[in-house]
């Protein structure tokens, strides 16, 4: 990564000299951060300021796939937190994207995956009973879009009008490193998008002062391109209305998209392409089997199960 070696040396000097940590602790930090930076390089992330919360979550998930213990993962994440805090303090990054990432529970797999029923409740809650309010239409279309495509929050925020082909029922998503991929859009997402673009977006666009945002699909109340933080709020508010007790964030829909495809019979390589993962190892975290699916598969497949 650009400038990462120099920043790491500054960080190590800081915890060694200024904070006076033990030599063994400094070496542990060094090993943890080098492993983290190496993983980011493998994902094609060339600059620390380009790292997203999705990336940090993906890194922790890769540790889980590698079989690391809960204690080891917690330690490595703590190192990542400290490194990002240092980078923020040094003005190298504009935001600490690692702050919202929590250490996974030992033995757990993707605790934020929703069931199909929970996703339906979430999407219904976003619609507010079929309200025609432009913000409600936007929120419904946004969440349908994210679940239909499994996109990252940055990809939803960056989506433009000319990225969607309604005739072919596909959308072009622009991911990390400006890499583009083609992802299908289901009928529910297409229907919600059409209504929002016809009845909601025009009302939001006219509220923009000065030049209007002509390209963005999803606009905020001031007619500008919606922000990542606003997407977090949309997901959180819909979850509260749907009475979903699980922790919710935009990545929850991406997790659920991938998990439901795998459970529905999609192969890992296909899901990898749809998610835009550089490595299939990252995608394999979604191949976990729930107890319910395990029992159902056993009863269906085993010749002497019934």
N, C-alpha and C positions, 0 to 999 in steps of 0.2 A: 504494500500500500504506500501511496505517496507520502513521504515524510514520517511514516509510522515508526521507523527505527529510531530517529532522532527524538520523537515524542516519548517513546518507551524509555530511552536512556534518561530523559528529563524526569519522567515519572519515577523511575527507580532511584534516581538521586534524591528526589523529593522525599520518598518514604524512608530512604536510608539515612540521609543527613538531617533533614528538617524534622521528620517525625520520629527518627531514631528507632525504627523497627529492627528486630533481630535479623541477622544475616540470613538465617534459614527462611524466615518469612519473606524477605526480599527476593530470595531465589525462587520461592514458590510463586510469588507474584509474577516474576519474570517468565517462568515456565507457562503459567496460565495465560498470560497476555500473548505470548508468542504463539501458543496453540490457537487462541482466538483470532489473532491477525492472520495466521496461516489459513484458517477456515474461511475467513472473509475473502482472502485472495482466491481461493478455490471457487468461490461463488461469483467472482468477477467484480467484487466491490473494491474499487481502486483508491478510494479516499474515505477517511474516517467521517468526514462531514456528509457523506452519502449513505452512511449506515442508517437503517431504519429500525424501529421496534420489531418489525417482522423478522429482520435479520438476526437480532439478538435472540428472539424466540426460536428461530430456526437453528441457531447454534446450540442452544440448550437442548433442543429436541434431538440434535445429532449426537450429543453426549449420551442421551438416553438410549438411542439406537446402538451406540457403541458399548452399552452395558455398564456404564459408569454408575457407581453407587450414588444414592441420594446425597450423602455427605460430600462426595467429590464434586457433584454438580453444583451443590450450594456454594462450595468454596470457589469454584471457577466463576460462578456468576457474581459472587462478591468481588472478585478481582476485576471482572468486567465493569461492575458498577463503579469501583474506585477509579479505574482508568478513564471511564467516560466523564466522571465528575472532574477529574484533573484536566481533561481535554477542554471541558466547558470553562473551567476557571482560567485556562490559558488562552481562551478565545479561539481555539482551533475548530470548535464546533459551535453551532448556534443553539443546540438543544441537547439535553441528556436523554437520548432515546432509550437508554437502558433502564431508566428509573421506574417504568411501569411493569417491568418484567420481574416476576417473582419466582423464587426457586420452586421447582416442582416437588410434590410430595414423593417420598420414597415409594417406588413400585407403581407410581401412577402413570397413566398415559392420557394426555390431552384431556384434562378435566373440564375444559370449556367447550367440548363438543355437545351440540344440541341434538336431541332426537328429531325425527321428521315432524312429529307432532308439535314439538316446541318451536321449530322453525315456522310452521304454519301459524301458530299463535302469535309469534313475533311479527310476521308479515301482516297478519290480520289487524293486529294492534296498531301498526304503523298507518293503516288506512283510515283509522278513526271512524269506522262505520260507513265508509264510502264518502267521506267529506270531500267537497270540491275546493277546499282552501288550497291555494297554490303551494304552500309549504308542505301541507299534508300529502299532496300529490307527488311532490318532489321526494319526500321521505319514503313513501311507498315504492316509488320507482327506483330510488337509490338502493334500498335493501333488497328488492327483488333482483336488481342488477348484480349486486354483490354476491348473493347466494347462487344466482344462475351461472355466474362466471367464475366464482372462487377467486376473484381479483384481490390484490392488495389494496389497502385504503389509498395509497398513493396513486394507484392505477385508476381507481374510481374518481378520485379528485381530478386527475389529469385527463380523463376521458373527454373527447371532443365530439361534436355533432357528426362530423364526417367519418368518425370511426365506426359508426353503426350502419350496417346494411340490412334494412328491414326486409328486403326481398329475399336475400339469402339467409336471413336470420342468424347473422354472425356479428361479432364486434372485434375490432383490432385493439388489443391492449398493449400499452407500451410499458415494459417493465424495467428492471435494473439494466444499466448500461445502454439505455434506449433500445433494448431488444424488443422486437414486436412479435406477437403471437396471435393467431386467429382462434377465437373461442365461440362456440355456438351460444345462442340465446334462446331459452325456452319460451313457450307461449305466454306464460304468466308475466315474465319480465318484459316481453315485447308489448303486451297489452298495457301494462303499467307505464312503460316508457312513452308509448303513443299518446296516452291520455295526458301525461305530464307535459309532453312537448306541445300538445295542442291547447290545453286549458290552463296549465300552471306556469310553465317557463316564460311565456310571453308577459305575464303579469309581473314576474320577478325581474325580467330584463329591463322593463321600462323604469324600474326604480333606481337603476344605476345612474349616478351623477357623472356627467362628462361622457367619455367614450364608453359604449356598452361592451360587455363581454360577449362577443359574437360566436366564439368557438366552443366554450365549455358547455357540457350537457347539464351538469348540476350546479345551480346558482344559489347563493345565499339570499337573505332577505333584502340585501342592498343591491342585488343584481350582479354581484361579482362571483367569480369561481368559488365554490364552497371550499372550506378549509378542512384539514385533517381533524382538527379539534372539534369542528361542527359535526363531522361524521360520527365521532365518538359519542357526542351528545344525542344524536339521532338514534343510535343503537341503544344507548342507555335508557332513554325515555321510552322507546318502544318496549324494551324489556320490562320496565317497571309497569307499564300498562298491561302487559301480557302476564304479569305475576310470575316471571321466570326467576327462580332463586339463584341460579348459577351466575357466576361472574361473567359479565358480557363486555365485549369490545369488538371492534370491526373484524379482527382476525378470527373471532369465533365463527363467523359465517364462512370464512375460508376453510377453517378446520372442518366444519360441518359439511361443506360442499365436497371436500376430498373424501371424508369418511363415508358419506352416503353413497358416493360413486363406487368406492371399493366394496362396500357392503352390497351394492346392487349388481356386482359382477364385473365392474371395469378393471382392466389390468393396470398394474402399477405404472408401466411405461406411458400409457395413455394419460393417466392422471398427472404424471410428471410433466408432460407436454402442456396440459391444460393449466397447470399451476405455474408454469414457467420456471421450474426448478432446474438449476444447472446440474445437479447430481440426483440420481435416483435414490441415494441413501436418505436424503431429506424427505422424499416422498414416502419412503417405507415406514415412517412413523405412523402413517394412517392405516397400516395393515393390521393393527391390533383388532382382536375379536372380542366383542362384548359377551358376557355370560349368556345372555338371551340368544344371540345369534349362534353361539357355539352349541347350545342345547338343541336349537331348532335344526341346525345343520346335521347334528348327530342323529336326531330322530328321523330326518328325511333320508340320510345317506346310508346309515348302517343297516345291513340286511336283517339283523336280529334285534333291532332297537324297539320294535313294536310287537 
